[in-house]
Amino acid sequence: MNIDVKNKIDELLDIMTQLRDEKKGCPWDIKQNFDSLAPYTIEEAYEVAEAIQHKNFSALKEELGDLLFHVIFHAQLAKESQAFEFADILECVCNKLIQRHPHVFSSDLVSDKESVKDWEGYKRVEHDEEKGILSGIGSNQPAMNQAYKLQKKAASVGFDWKELPPVMEKLEEEIEELKEEIKLEHNQQRIEEELGDVLFSCINMARHLEISPEWSLRLANERFTKRFTYIERLLNESGEEIENCSSMYLEALWNQAKEFT
């Protein structure tokens, strides 16, 4: 299929302009602003991730289109407020990618680790991080993603373990500290803090293993859903109710589910 990409982008921009037309546009689109649109943009990004997870490329094509539309929508809002336009977004990302990849767009040859270090260095320069290494990481994002970014940013300036064993030891240490706090009564705040440290250490271990903690947890959620659904089906077929089953019986069914899902 031979599609003129430039014409299609222009068409999408025109559609967006029409949707926002105060006289002939869509009432829902007209009343949106950056704040009201942001949650929907996040939702679309998650739907892209879900399509990738299930390797549903037909859905992925559609969801990427929805996400692109949100980029166009935000660009239209910015244009109306005279902040910037869609072309400015394109120029910004092109310049950024070229600047952050001198090993690709120049004759310099560097290793993967050096290129990652350079990438973080360029980001610090671009964001003027005299306020602090971690100042550019916003808190208005999922906590797991924020933790990953905090660790990655700190690691870019050498604040990190060089090997995996001490990372695993730190996780074990945090688990032991959590166990000690659980033994004490009326200690909910300390338990919450220590559990947070355990989760933070898990994310750190995932980073050292070069595994996305978000993606790993998504897969775990999917496995749990399949296995739990399998148990429900078995109990429905036998006329049993899950609420009346013993923990030992449910564990046996769980182990069976692990073999077949």
C-alpha positions as CSV (number, residue, x, y, z in Angstrom):
1,M,0.0,0.0,0.0
2,N,1.5,3.3,-1.1
3,I,0.3,6.0,1.3
4,D,1.6,9.6,1.1
5,V,2.6,10.1,4.8
6,K,2.9,13.8,4.6
7,N,-0.6,14.2,3.1
8,K,-2.0,12.0,5.7
9,I,-0.4,14.0,8.5
10,D,-1.8,17.2,7.0
11,E,-5.2,15.5,6.8
12,L,-5.0,14.5,10.5
13,L,-4.1,18.1,11.4
14,D,-7.0,19.4,9.4
15,I,-9.4,17.0,11.0
16,M,-8.2,18.1,14.5
17,T,-8.7,21.7,13.5
18,Q,-12.3,21.0,12.4
19,L,-13.0,19.1,15.6
20,R,-12.0,22.1,17.6
21,D,-13.9,24.6,15.5
22,E,-16.1,26.6,17.9
23,K,-19.1,26.7,15.5
24,K,-19.0,23.4,13.6
25,G,-16.8,21.2,15.7
26,C,-17.4,18.4,18.2
27,P,-18.8,19.6,21.6
28,W,-16.6,17.1,23.5
29,D,-13.4,18.0,21.7
30,I,-14.1,21.7,22.0
31,K,-14.4,21.6,25.8
32,Q,-11.1,19.7,26.3
33,N,-8.0,21.3,27.7
34,F,-4.5,20.0,28.6
35,D,-5.6,18.9,32.1
36,S,-8.8,17.1,31.0
37,L,-7.1,15.4,28.1
38,A,-4.0,14.1,30.0
39,P,-5.8,11.1,31.7
40,Y,-7.1,9.9,28.3
41,T,-3.5,10.2,26.8
42,I,-2.1,8.0,29.6
43,E,-4.9,5.5,29.0
44,E,-4.1,5.4,25.3
45,A,-0.4,4.7,26.1
46,Y,-1.4,1.8,28.3
47,E,-3.7,0.4,25.6
48,V,-0.6,0.5,23.2
49,A,1.3,-1.5,25.8
50,E,-1.5,-4.0,26.2
51,A,-1.6,-4.6,22.4
52,I,2.1,-5.2,22.4
53,Q,1.8,-7.6,25.3
54,H,-0.7,-9.7,23.5
55,K,1.1,-9.3,20.2
56,N,-2.1,-8.1,18.6
57,F,-0.7,-6.1,15.7
58,S,-4.1,-5.2,14.4
59,A,-5.0,-3.6,17.7
60,L,-1.5,-2.1,17.9
61,K,-2.0,-0.3,14.6
62,E,-5.2,1.2,15.9
63,E,-4.0,2.1,19.4
64,L,-0.8,3.8,18.0
65,G,-3.2,5.8,15.8
66,D,-5.2,6.8,18.9
67,L,-2.0,7.8,20.7
68,L,-0.8,9.8,17.7
69,F,-4.2,11.6,17.7
70,H,-3.6,12.6,21.3
71,V,-0.2,14.1,20.3
72,I,-2.0,16.0,17.5
73,F,-4.7,17.1,20.0
74,H,-2.2,18.5,22.5
75,A,-0.4,20.2,19.6
76,Q,-3.7,21.9,18.6
77,L,-4.3,23.1,22.1
78,A,-0.8,24.5,22.2
79,K,-1.3,26.2,18.9
80,E,-4.5,27.8,20.1
81,S,-2.7,29.2,23.1
82,Q,0.2,30.3,20.9
83,A,2.7,28.2,22.8
84,F,4.0,26.0,20.0
85,E,2.7,24.0,17.0
86,F,3.0,20.4,15.7
87,A,6.0,21.3,13.5
88,D,7.8,22.6,16.6
89,I,7.3,19.1,18.2
90,L,8.8,17.4,15.1
91,E,11.8,19.8,15.1
92,C,12.4,19.4,18.8
93,V,12.4,15.6,18.7
94,C,14.6,15.4,15.5
95,N,17.1,17.8,17.0
96,K,17.1,15.9,20.3
97,L,17.6,12.5,18.8
98,I,20.5,13.7,16.6
99,Q,22.2,15.5,19.5
100,R,21.8,12.5,21.8
101,H,23.2,10.0,19.2
102,P,26.5,11.3,18.1
103,H,27.7,7.7,17.7
104,V,25.0,7.3,15.0
105,F,25.0,10.7,13.3
106,S,28.8,11.4,13.4
107,S,31.9,9.3,12.8
108,D,32.4,8.5,16.5
109,L,32.3,4.9,17.5
110,V,31.3,4.1,21.1
111,S,30.0,1.1,23.1
112,D,26.5,0.6,24.3
113,K,27.4,1.5,27.9
114,E,29.1,4.7,26.7
115,S,26.2,5.7,24.6
116,V,23.8,5.3,27.5
117,K,26.1,7.4,29.7
118,D,26.3,10.0,27.0
119,W,22.5,10.0,26.6
120,E,22.0,10.8,30.3
121,G,24.7,13.5,30.1
122,Y,23.0,15.2,27.2
123,K,19.7,15.1,29.1
124,R,21.2,16.8,32.1
125,V,22.7,19.5,29.9
126,E,19.3,20.0,28.1
127,H,17.3,20.2,31.3
128,D,19.8,22.4,33.2
129,E,20.1,20.2,36.2
130,E,22.0,22.6,38.4
131,K,19.1,22.2,40.7
132,G,20.0,18.6,41.3
133,I,20.6,15.3,39.4
134,L,17.1,14.1,40.2
135,S,15.3,17.4,39.8
136,G,14.1,16.6,36.3
137,I,12.1,13.5,37.3
138,G,8.5,14.3,38.0
139,S,6.4,12.8,40.7
140,N,3.2,12.8,38.7
141,Q,3.7,9.3,37.3
142,P,3.3,5.7,38.4
143,A,5.6,5.1,41.4
144,M,7.3,2.1,39.8
145,N,8.2,4.2,36.8
146,Q,9.4,7.0,39.0
147,A,11.6,4.7,41.1
148,Y,13.1,3.2,37.9
149,K,14.0,6.7,36.6
150,L,15.4,7.8,39.9
151,Q,17.7,4.8,40.0
152,K,18.8,5.1,36.4
153,K,19.5,8.8,36.8
154,A,21.6,8.2,40.0
155,A,23.4,5.4,38.2
156,S,24.4,7.7,35.3
157,V,26.7,9.6,37.7
158,G,28.2,6.5,39.3
159,F,25.8,6.1,42.2
160,D,25.2,2.4,41.7
161,W,26.5,-1.1,42.3
162,K,28.7,-2.5,39.5
163,E,27.6,-6.1,39.9
164,L,24.3,-8.0,40.7
165,P,25.3,-9.8,43.9
166,P,25.3,-6.7,46.2
167,V,21.9,-5.7,44.7
168,M,20.4,-9.1,45.6
169,E,22.0,-8.8,49.1
170,K,20.4,-5.4,49.5
171,L,17.0,-6.9,48.6
172,E,17.5,-9.7,51.1
173,E,18.5,-7.1,53.8
174,E,15.4,-5.1,53.2
175,I,13.2,-8.2,53.4
176,E,14.7,-9.0,56.8
177,E,14.2,-5.5,58.0
178,L,10.5,-5.8,56.9
179,K,10.1,-9.0,58.8
180,E,11.5,-7.4,62.0
181,E,9.1,-4.5,61.7
182,I,6.1,-6.8,61.2
183,K,6.8,-8.5,64.5
184,L,6.1,-5.2,66.4
185,E,2.6,-4.1,67.3
186,H,1.1,-0.7,66.2
187,N,3.9,-0.3,63.7
188,Q,2.1,0.3,60.5
189,Q,4.1,3.3,59.4
190,R,7.4,1.6,59.7
191,I,6.0,-1.5,58.0
192,E,4.9,0.7,55.1
193,E,8.3,2.3,54.9
194,E,10.2,-1.0,54.9
195,L,7.8,-2.5,52.3
196,G,8.5,0.5,50.1
197,D,12.2,-0.2,50.5
198,V,11.7,-3.8,49.5
199,L,9.7,-2.7,46.4
200,F,12.4,-0.1,45.5
201,S,15.1,-2.8,45.8
202,C,13.0,-5.2,43.5
203,I,12.9,-2.5,40.9
204,N,16.7,-1.9,41.3
205,M,17.3,-5.6,40.8
206,A,15.1,-5.6,37.7
207,R,17.2,-2.7,36.3
208,H,20.4,-4.5,36.9
209,L,18.9,-7.6,35.1
210,E,17.9,-5.3,32.2
211,I,14.3,-6.2,32.8
212,S,11.4,-3.7,32.8
213,P,9.7,-4.0,36.2
214,E,6.5,-2.7,34.7
215,W,6.5,-5.3,31.9
216,S,7.5,-8.1,34.3
217,L,4.6,-7.3,36.6
218,R,2.2,-7.1,33.7
219,L,3.2,-10.6,32.7
220,A,2.8,-11.8,36.3
221,N,-0.7,-10.2,36.4
222,E,-1.6,-12.0,33.2
223,R,-0.3,-15.4,34.5
224,F,-2.3,-14.9,37.8
225,T,-5.4,-14.0,35.9
226,K,-5.2,-17.1,33.7
227,R,-4.5,-19.4,36.6
228,F,-7.2,-18.0,38.8
229,T,-9.7,-18.2,35.9
230,Y,-8.6,-21.9,35.4
231,I,-9.4,-22.6,39.1
232,E,-12.8,-20.9,38.8
233,R,-13.7,-23.0,35.8
234,L,-12.7,-26.2,37.6
235,L,-14.8,-25.3,40.6
236,N,-17.8,-24.3,38.5
237,E,-17.6,-27.6,36.7
238,S,-17.6,-29.5,40.0
239,G,-20.4,-27.4,41.5
240,E,-18.1,-26.1,44.2
241,E,-17.8,-22.5,45.5
242,I,-14.4,-21.0,45.9
243,E,-15.4,-19.4,49.3
244,N,-16.0,-22.8,50.8
245,C,-12.7,-24.4,49.7
246,S,-9.9,-24.9,52.2
247,S,-6.6,-23.1,51.6
248,M,-4.8,-26.5,51.1
249,Y,-7.3,-27.5,48.4
250,L,-7.0,-24.1,46.7
251,E,-3.2,-24.4,46.7
252,A,-3.4,-27.8,45.1
253,L,-5.7,-26.4,42.4
254,W,-3.2,-23.5,42.0
255,N,-0.3,-25.9,41.4
256,Q,-2.5,-27.7,38.9
257,A,-3.3,-24.4,37.1
258,K,0.5,-23.6,36.9
259,E,1.0,-26.9,34.9
260,F,-1.8,-26.2,32.4
261,T,-1.6,-22.4,31.9
